[in-house]
Amino acid sequence: MKKDKKIFNVVMILVLLVAPVAGILFMDAPAGVEGNDATFFKAAIGLGFGLLAGAVFAIVWLVKRLFGK
């Protein structure tokens, strides 16, 4: 139980902290967006993808916990 909770917490922290940074580093802003706006835009895109991945992980984790017994 504690191991599952620790794994869940680590994944959620990665989703919220690492995804925006990965977005800033590896994604491109759309054409016409420049400067600080582009940085914030890329961070928002990264956070969006991270939240989507986190939601999928949370649903899979919940289904596994509910029906895995």
DABEL-V442758 format. One line per field, one symbol per residue. ss: DSSP state (@ for helix, = for strand, . for the rest). Layout:
ss: ???
//
This chain:
ss: .@@@@@@@@@@@@@@@@@@@@@@@@@.........@@@@@@@@@@@@@@@@@@@@@@@@@@@@@@@@..
//
